[in-house]
Amino acid sequence: MFIVHVSDAPAAARFYAELLDLKPDFESPRFVTFPLAGGVRLALWSGAEGTPAPSRTGELCVTTDGGPGRIDRWFHEWQAKGVRTVEEPHDDVFGRTFVVADPDGNLIRVAPVD
């Protein structure tokens, strides 16, 4: 399970559901989960009430096949949804990539499947 800390789990769940075309399989006021491939899950957690917001030191990486064109198309689709861009599409040592941020500033990288 990958846990992403957010300030409002239901609002973040709506963001991730629309962005990644996912449906939550568990929802509570401060914890929402999405099933991913191979039994892996994405969890959005707003923490216990009164818990300070964690620092942002990592990123969620979504990988896709389909080459650089697919990655560029995702970037333009996500831009049209109003997602905040952190890094525009560019070629890096592992291939075409870009980075956006969710409403809490958590980073989401899109990159090719290795």
C-alpha positions in Angstrom: 0.0 0.0 0.0 1.2 3.5 -0.9 0.0 6.1 1.5 -0.3 9.8 0.3 -0.8 12.3 3.1 -3.5 14.8 2.3 -5.4 17.5 4.1 -8.9 16.4 3.1 -9.2 12.7 2.1 -12.6 12.9 0.4 -11.5 15.9 -1.7 -8.2 14.3 -2.6 -10.1 11.1 -3.5 -12.2 13.0 -6.0 -9.0 14.5 -7.5 -7.2 11.1 -7.8 -10.3 9.3 -9.1 -10.7 11.8 -11.9 -7.0 12.1 -12.7 -6.3 8.4 -12.7 -9.7 7.1 -13.7 -10.0 5.0 -10.5 -12.8 4.1 -8.2 -12.3 4.0 -4.4 -13.0 0.7 -2.7 -12.9 2.0 0.9 -14.0 5.5 2.0 -14.0 7.1 5.4 -13.8 10.8 6.5 -9.9 10.6 6.8 -8.9 7.5 4.8 -9.7 6.4 1.3 -8.2 3.6 -0.7 -8.1 2.6 -4.4 -7.2 -0.8 -5.7 -4.3 -0.9 -8.2 -2.7 -3.8 -10.1 -1.3 -6.9 -8.4 -3.0 -6.3 -5.1 -1.2 -2.9 -4.6 -3.4 -0.1 -3.1 -3.2 3.7 -3.1 -4.4 5.2 0.2 -5.1 8.8 0.9 -4.8 9.6 4.6 -5.5 12.9 6.3 -4.1 11.6 9.6 -5.5 11.9 13.1 -7.3 15.1 13.9 -4.8 17.7 15.0 -1.8 16.0 13.3 0.5 18.5 11.6 0.9 18.2 7.9 3.9 16.1 6.9 6.7 17.4 4.8 6.7 16.5 1.2 9.8 14.5 0.4 8.7 11.9 -2.1 6.6 11.4 -5.2 4.1 9.0 -6.6 5.2 7.7 -10.0 2.7 6.5 -12.5 4.2 4.5 -15.3 2.8 3.8 -18.7 3.7 2.1 -21.9 2.9 3.7 -25.3 6.1 5.7 -25.7 6.7 9.5 -25.4 3.6 10.3 -27.4 1.4 8.7 -24.7 3.2 10.6 -22.0 2.7 13.9 -23.8 -1.0 13.2 -24.4 -1.5 12.5 -20.6 0.2 15.8 -19.9 -2.1 17.7 -22.1 -5.2 15.9 -20.8 -4.1 16.6 -17.2 -3.4 20.2 -18.0 -7.0 20.5 -19.4 -8.2 19.3 -16.0 -6.4 22.2 -14.4 -3.7 20.1 -12.6 -0.7 22.2 -11.5 2.4 21.5 -13.5 5.7 21.2 -11.6 7.9 19.9 -14.6 6.8 20.1 -18.2 7.4 17.0 -20.4 11.0 16.4 -21.1 13.4 13.5 -21.8 15.4 12.2 -18.8 17.8 9.3 -18.3 14.8 6.9 -18.0 12.8 8.4 -20.8 10.0 10.9 -21.3 8.5 12.3 -18.1 6.6 15.1 -16.4 5.6 16.0 -12.9 2.4 17.6 -11.5 1.1 18.2 -8.0 -2.1 17.3 -6.3 -4.0 20.0 -4.3 -1.8 19.3 -1.2 1.5 19.7 -3.2 2.2 15.9 -3.3 4.2 15.2 -6.5 2.9 12.9 -9.2 5.5 11.8 -11.9 4.5 10.2 -15.1 7.2 8.1 -16.7 7.6 5.1 -19.1 7.5 1.5 -17.9 11.0 0.2 -17.5 
